[in-house]
Amino acid sequence: MKIAVAGKGGSGKTTTCAVLARTLARSGQTTLALDCDSNPNLGISLGIGEDATEHLISVRDAVDAGDEEHALTADDLVERFGVDAPDGVRLAVVSAIQNPEPGCPCCGISPEQLLGQLARPGRVVVADFEAGLGTVMRLDANPIDVVLVVVEPTAKSLEAGRRVAESVQKTGVGRVVVAANRMRDDEDGARVRTAFPGLEVVPVPDDPAIMDAERRGVAPLDAAPNAPGVRALVDLADQLLSRR
C-alpha cells in the first residue's frame, strides 16, 4: 500500500504523515515513512527527537558533499539514510540533494519513483511529499493507492490543495482523500467541501494540543494521544487501511 501526503507548506501534512505512519505500524503493518521534503522534519513529528532528525539530514548532506558513500539500491538507501522510529516505523530521508549522480539510487531517483521501488507485499509506504505540485505532477507513471491532500480552511491552502487534487484526478494515478485540517466550525467545513466537490473530505478539528507538541518538538501522538485532532488522524489511518 502506497500513500502520498501532499499539500501546501504549513498545512499540517508532516504531522498528518507521522500520525498515519505510526498508527498503521501499531495495527501490525510493516511501515516505511519517507521524508521527501526539502526541509525534512518528519523525524520530529514521528518522535525520534530533534538531534536524531538532524543527524539523518547531516548524513544526507554528507553524500552531497562527497563525504559519504552513495547507496547502491533503493533498499540500501532506506538502510543507510534511515532510522527506526517509535512503533516500528522505519524512517528514511530521501529529499533531493544538490549534485545528483544520474542513475544513482540515493540521489538520481525521484521520490515518486522510490514509492514504486520500495513498495512490496506486506509493506505500507507513507511519503511526506515536498510542498506544492512538483512531485505530484510526476506521479503519472507511478500509480499509488491514495493521495492524501492536506488542507486548512484558508484561500491559499484550498487553492493549492485543489490543484493537487485536480492533477491526481486528471492522471488517474490514485484515489484522492482530503484531510481538512484545523477545522473550527461548520463554516470551515462548508468552505472545504465547496472546494472539493465529489471528493471524500475527512475533518480534523483545530487542536491546540497538536500545536503545543509541535512547538516543543515532540510527537503529537505521544504528547496528546487523546486530543481530538490526533484521534481524527488515527481514525483516518484506520479508514485508509480498512479500504485498501
Secondary structure by P-SEA (a helix, b strand, c coil): cbbbbbcccccaaaaaaaaaaaaaaaaccbbbbbcccccccccccccccaaaaaaaaaaaaaaaaccbbbbccaaaaaaaaccccccbbbbbbbccccccccccccccccaaaaaaaaccccbbbbbbccccccccccccccccccbbbbbcccaaaaaaaaaaaaaaaaaccbbbbbbccccccaaaaaaaaaaccccbbbbbcccaaaaaaaaacccccccccccaaaaaaaaaaaaaaaac
